[in-house]
Amino acid sequence: MSQILTIERLDPVTGHGVAFGEGDILTVPFTAPGDDIVVSGGTAVLHSAASGLRQPPPCPHFGECGGCQLQHVDDAAVADWKRAVVRDALVRLELDIAVAPTVTVPAAARRRARFTLQRTKKTAPFGFRAAREHRIVDMQTCAILTPALVAALPALRDIALVGAPRKRAVTLQVTQTDAGLDVMADEMKAMDLPLQEALSALAERADLARLVWNTEVLLQRRPPVLRFGPASVILPPGAFLQAARETEAVILDILRAAIGDAGTIADLFCGLGTFALPLAATASVTAIDSDRTMIAALDQGARLCPALRPVTARAHDLFRNPLLPDDLSRFDAVVIDPPRTGAKAQVEHLAASTVPLIAMVSCNPATFARDARTLVDGGYRPGPIVPIDQFRWSPHTEVVGIFRRA
């Protein structure tokens, strides 16, 4: 026996539509609130795309490619939903904090991506993995990547194809830097002279800045430089950075407005200096991260930029050995941008400190809310929380919050 149900909301983790049956919660991908689904034999499928929140997907690969989940939902509705996801995460922990409207990063802004090529006897598809499958969608275009990355897809495909062993998946991690594309190829063939000559020609054709082959720099036509404020940093192979430059600009605007004329700042989980180096234009900054290669790159960039105030770059594991309250209390402000899991121990020490202002950045509303609860319990007064939709058409949300010592 079949029944027709209506999608009530979007799931905060997957972005799938959620409907409620008789004692059951059903999730259906690529649906929107207001759509009707038909349920039969435990299977739910779209029956009628009746939602007024739908829009035509901008990418021809949508629905097959697993890179996006929400291109079919109106952008304004997605922004409202992401704001609600952040608000609900806070409410679950009994936090009554104002959440600002979502700031949406433009489409075609993602500057880094990981592509896969799966070479078989007959085919060699290149792109992202399919939705809910292990196969690769052969990618011709992409609505989330920068125009430079999209334009390079044919050359990147050829690089993967010429270097891929038979019947093995290989990956290309590609980052658009200020000097051109930086490509890191993994699981590739061992290098020999014919392969090196072929790759050199492909790198010339694609105007690559650098090509890293199985962890070794094969060629560097130009240093892959990223600019953070007045400083320039050479990107270490595989290093983390914000997915979109526009996101950096939004977060920096929030940080600068909150921090004001603070003279000393600590940037915890600082990475390459995304925030530390721009903030060092007006304040002395101590930048800390466990990744020694990123700290070394940050330090070199700071030393070569005379326009900066003093920058101290330290390699230090903030998970195993978080800074103590007395260490933290000597700063006028602390910026903390931990991984998705948050930074429970470090935030507990922050909550026990006397730092006047804490700016917390997160890509996970749930762990952000947990850590915000700790700061509020420690006597910090939260300002508006700002969601940022930098991961367009996905369920992921960046969050920024300011906390002041009451």
N, C-alpha and C positions, 0 to 999 in steps of 0.2 A: 504494500500500500504506500502511495506517495503522498507527500504534503508539500504545500508551498509556504515558505517562510520569508520574512523580510529582514534584510541586513540592517542591524540596529546601530552598529558602530564599527570602528576599525580597531584591530588588536594593537596594543601599544608596543609589542615586541616585533611582530611580523608584518604589520600593516595590512593583514588580511581582513576581509569583512567578517563580522561576527553576527550570528543569528542564534536565537534561543528557541529550542524545540521543547518537547515534553521531557523535562529533566535533562536535556542535552544542551551543550554549547557547541555550535558548529562554526568552523572557520572555513572561508572560501576565498582563495586568492583572486585578485583582479576584480573584486566587487567593491561597491561603495554603499554607504548608508542610504537606504531607500530602494536598493535593488531587490528583486525577488529571486529566490532560489527554490529549486525543487529538490526534495530529499526523498530518496528511494533506496531501500536496501542498505542503509548506512552510508550512502554516497550523496553528496550535495554538489549540485552544479548550478550555474547561472541559468535562470529561467527567463527573466526580463530585466534588461538594463534600464530600469525605471527611475533611477536616481537622478535628481536634478543637480547633483554635485559632479557629474561626469564631464570630461573633456576629451577631445581626440588626442590619443598619445602622440607625442612629437617624433618618436623614433620608430622606424619600420621593424626593428628587432624586438620591440616591447611585447611581452607575453611569452616569448621564447627565451630570450636572454635573461639570466638571473641577476643582472646588475641593478635593475630597477624594479620596484614593486608598486609604485603609485602614480605612474604617468597618466593613468585613466581618471584620476581624481583632480578636480579643479584646484589650482594652486592656492587660492584663498582658503579653501576648505582644508587643505593640507596644513597650511600655516596655523589655522585655528586649532586643528587637531593636535599639532605638535605642542602648541601652547598648553592645551588641556592635558597632554601627557605629562608635561613638567609640573603643572599645577597638581595633578592627581598624585604624582610621586611625593610631593611635599605634604599634601593633605593626609596621605596614608601614615605619615610620621607626625601628624598633628602639628604641622607647621603652617601657620597662617601668614604667608608671605605673598606680596603682590608679584604677579608675573606679567612682564611687559609683552606687548604683541611680538610675534615671531619676526625676526629679521631674516628675510629670504635672500640667499646668495643667488646671483643670476645663473641661468643655465649656461652650459658650455664653459664652465669655469674650473673644472677639476683638472689639476696640473700633474697628477701622478696616478698611475694605474699599473696593475699587474695583469699581463696578458699570458694566455696559455696557448701553445700549439701542440696538438695531438697528431703525430704522424702515424699513419697506418699504411697498408699496402696500396690503397686506392685513393685515400684522401689525406688532407692535412689542414683541417679547420684551425683558424687562428682567431682568438677573441676571448670572451668571458664564458664561464660555465653556464649551461642552460639552467633555467628555473627548475629546481627540485630534481635535477639529473646531473650525472657526471660528464656527459658529453659536452663538447665545445661548440658554441654557436659561431659560425663563420661570419666574422664581423666586417661590415662594409662601411659603417658610419657609427656615430655615437652622439647622443644629445647631451651627455654630461661632461664630456671631455673638451678641453680647449681646442680651438681650431688648429693649432700647431700639432697637437697629438693626433687629431683626426687626419690631417694631411699626411702625417708620417706613417699611417697604418700600412700602406703597401710596402714601404721599405722595411718596416719592422717585421712584417710577415716574411719577407725574403731573408732577413737576418736570422729569424727563427728557423726557417725552412732549411737554409744552407748549413746550419749548425746542429740540427736535431738528429740524434741517433734514430734508427728505425724503431717503430713501435714503442716510443717513449714520449711522455709528455714533458715539455720544456717550458720554462717561464721567462718572460722579459718583464722586469720592473723598470718602468720608464718615468722619468721626472722632467718636467719642463723647467729649466733654469734660465737665468737671465742671459746665459751664454749659448743656449740651445739645449737640445735633449741630452739627458744623461741616461744611458741604457745599461742595465745589469742583467746579463744572461746567465741562467743557471741550468745545470744538468745537461750541458752541451757536449759535443764531441771534443776530444783532445785536439789541441792546436797543432797544425802542421803548416808548411809554407803555402800550399794552394788555398787552404782555408783562410789563412791570414790575408792573402792577397784579395780573395773574394770579399772578405769582411771590410777591408780597407776601402774597396770600391763602393760598397753599400753604405758605409759610414760617410763617405764623401757625398754620395747621392742624397742621403738624408740630412746632410749637414749636421751630423751629431757633434756634440761637444766632447763626449767621452763614451767609450764602450768598455765595460767590465765583463770579462769572460771567465766563468767558473771561479769567481772571487778575485781574479787577477786583472789589473788594468791592462787591456790589450792595446788600446790607443787613446790618446787624449789630444784632440785637435785644439781645444781651448779648455781652460779650467772651468768646470761647471759651477758657476758662482751664483749665489743668491744674495740679494740685498735686503738687510734688515735695518731700517732706519738709515743712518749715514754710513753704516759698516757693510762690508762685503765678506761673505763666508763661502769657502769652497766646500761643496757638499761631499761628505764621505759616502762611499758606496753603500746604498741601502738605508741611508739615514732617514729618520722620521721627520716629517714636517706637516703643517696644516694642509689639508687637501686643496684649499683654494686661497689664493692671495687675498681675495675680497674678505674672507673670514678674518684673516690677520688684521686687516684695516679696521673692521668693526670692533674686534676685541680690543685693539690698541686704543681706539677712541674711548671705549668704556673705561679702560684702565687709566688713561691719562686724565679723564674728567674726575675720576674718583681719587686718584693718588695726588693730584695737584702738585704742590711744591715740596713733596717729601724729599728729604736729602739722602736717605739711605734705604735701599730696597733689596730684599732677597727674592730671587726667582727660583723656586723649587721645581724640579723636573723640567729644567729649562731647555732641554734639547739643544738645538743649534744656536739659540739666542733669539728666537722669534720675537719675544717680548723684552728680554734682558737688554739687547743692544739698542733698540729704539728708546727704551726708558733711560739708558745710560747717557743719552744726550743732555739730560738735565739732572741726573742723580747718580750717586755712587751705587753700583750694583754688585751684589754677590750672586753668582749664577751657579747652581748645583744640579748635577745629574750623575747617574751611575755609569752612563755610556762614555768611556774615556775618549773614543774617537770623536764624538760630537763635542765634548768639552775642549779637546785640542783644537778643533776647527773654530769653535767660538772664540777661544783665547787668541788664536792667530788673527782672526778678523778684528777683534778688539784692539790688539796691539798695533795693527796697521792703520787704525783710524784715529788720528789725533783729535778729531772733533768730540770724542767721547770723554765723559768723566771716568774716574777709575772703575775698572771692571775686574773683579776677582772671580775666576772660573775654577771650580773645584769638582773633581770626580769623587762622588760619595754616594753610597747606597742608602737612600732615605727610607727604604722598606726595612732593612735589617738594623739600621742605626740612625733613626730619625733625629733631627735636631731637637734639643731640649728647650724647655720654655725660656731659660736664661739666655741661651744662644739666640733665640728668636726675638726676645724683647728689646734687643739693642737696635732693631730696625724700625724705621718709620712706617714701612708697609711691606707686606709679603704677598707675592704672587705665587699661586700653586696650581699646576696643570698636570695632574697625575694621569696614568693610564685608565682604561675603562673600569678597572677594579677599584679605583679610588685610592686613598692613602689614609686608611683608618688610624694607624699608629701616629703618623705625622700630624694629622689633624687633631688628635687628642692632645698632643703637646702644644699645638697652636692655640687650642681652646684654653689651655692653662697658662698661656703667655700674656703679656701686656701689650702686644703689638697693636697700635692704634687702628690699623686697617688691614684686612685680608681680602684679596681678590682671588676667587676660586673659579677655575675653568675646568670643564668636564665634557666628555663625549657620551656620558651615561647618566640620564636623569635619576635613575634609582640610586646609584652610589653617590651622586651629588647630593641628593636629599638626605641620605644617611649621614654624610659628612657635615651637611648644613645643620642637621639636628645636633650634632656634637658641638659645633661652634655656638649655636644659640643656647644650648644648655650651659656652655662655658661663659656666658654673659655677653656674647656678641649680638649686635642688632643688625638684622639683615636689611639690605636695600632691595630695590626691585631686582628680580631675577630676569635675565634676558635669554630667551631661546634663539638659537641661530640655526637656520636650515641650510647648512653647507653641504649636506649629503642629499642632494636633490633627488626626489622621487624614491627615497628609501625611508624606512622607519627610524633612522638614526637622527639624533638631535644634539647639537653642541649647546652647552649651557654656560653662562657667565653670571656670577653673583658677587656682590660687594658686601662685606661684613665689617661693621665698625664696633670697636670696644665701647660698650655702654658706660 
